[in-house]
Amino acid sequence: MKHTFLWLAALAALPASAQAKTEISWWHAMAGANGEVVTKIAADFNASQSDYELKPVFKGTYPETLNAGIAAFRAGQAPDIIQVFDVGTGVMMGARGAIKPVAEVLEEAGHTFDKSQYLPGIVGYYSTPEGQMLSFPYNSSSPILYYNKDIFAKAGLSDDTPLKTWADVWAAARKIKASGAASCGYTSTWLTWIHTENFAAWNDTPWASNENGLGGTPELKIDGSLFVKHFGELAELAKEGVFVYGGRTSEAKQNFTSGECGILTESSGGLGDIIKSGINYGIGQLPYDETAPGAPQNTTPGGASLWVMGGKSAETYKGVAAFFQYLSQTDVQQYLHEKSGYLPVTMAAYEATKASDFYEQNPGRETPLLQMSGKAPTANSKGVRAPNLPQLRDIQNEEYEKMLAGQQSAEQALKNAVERGNAAIREASGG
């Protein structure tokens, strides 16, 4: 008994670092330069305290990470934190028993949660209609335009003249191809997010009924005349070899960083890999359709947020709360913003970045923030919500790919996407 007491006393006297730490698992979808940022943030958090050990695990692309999380939850092996892209927000909101709202996690750990500290357009997207924040907005982004300055010079294009409209982009892309400055004029990641969901918001046209699903079960409206016009033009560029399709998610970024294509529309969060490629690039705003009344309006957040899974221990939740508090620190948010191109989620980090003259020294880097916050959102531009948005995107991608292969017209592709999508929404909603 005496020996037991001495052993316990010796254990208590050990420094905290020598005692067992509570492990916090974090599944994420960040590869390349953004994966390096995740690794550094986790290492810095672990070094900042001695109670918790955050362990980030790369689980593949956004869709793969979401699917892995669903499978792990069903098997009773869910991670503590999972990064879910914006498309999965409706799926996670519908799984209320599987998740623990981040506002609860913070408050139960004794942290005062003040949503006014966060950028309103971002925190609102990941909150309930009553204002409770459900997930932590780790990497929010906005779609922007990137262009290769060297290819522009070879094609005789001025990189001082911004490409404001899609008509401007089409003309420049055709000139790049015709001049031989590059084999491809234009490419784009995420046709669903950029050319469908944000196309609707930026041009203030409906993606679906009921405020794009935020006000109730949506019915898709993406077969409207503005969409038909836009995708018809994109299909024509593909036929001419001016537009090159790279894939359903971020694959087309490689077409740009390799020098194959002169213009790219992609997430602001793709910046890290573009910088890493060493190409001479410029940044412009997301183009808009000059025939759309009131355009440009505002873009909606992309990227992903961190969801906390249910059924974990109180100590685990304390560790998760400590990590989210760490992530909210101004210097951490400023680092994340400047290194990755993702948006800072707090007002303080945005103001600190502005005060440091970072935007003056790095032209274009404020563009995604200005796009998102330049105008008050309308019913068409608050974001999109559906119980099965990942499935809807798959349907749209299937129809777009047939269109780009010349197997159907843009009008038919969009008509099919609406009919199939609405049927899927009814099924997912129990209708």
PyMOL commands that set and color helices and strands:
alter all, ss='L'
color gray80, all
select helices_A, chain A and resi 2-13+16-18+32-48+62-74+86-93+102-108+115-117+120-123+149-155+166-179+193-202+209-212+225-240+253-257+268-277+314-327+330-340+347-355+358-361+367-373+389-404+410-428
alter helices_A, ss='H'
color red, helices_A
select strands_A, chain A and resi 22-28+52-58+81-85+99-100+136-141+143-148+184-188+243-245+261-267+281-284+302-309
alter strands_A, ss='S'
color yellow, strands_A
deselect
rebuild
show_as cartoon
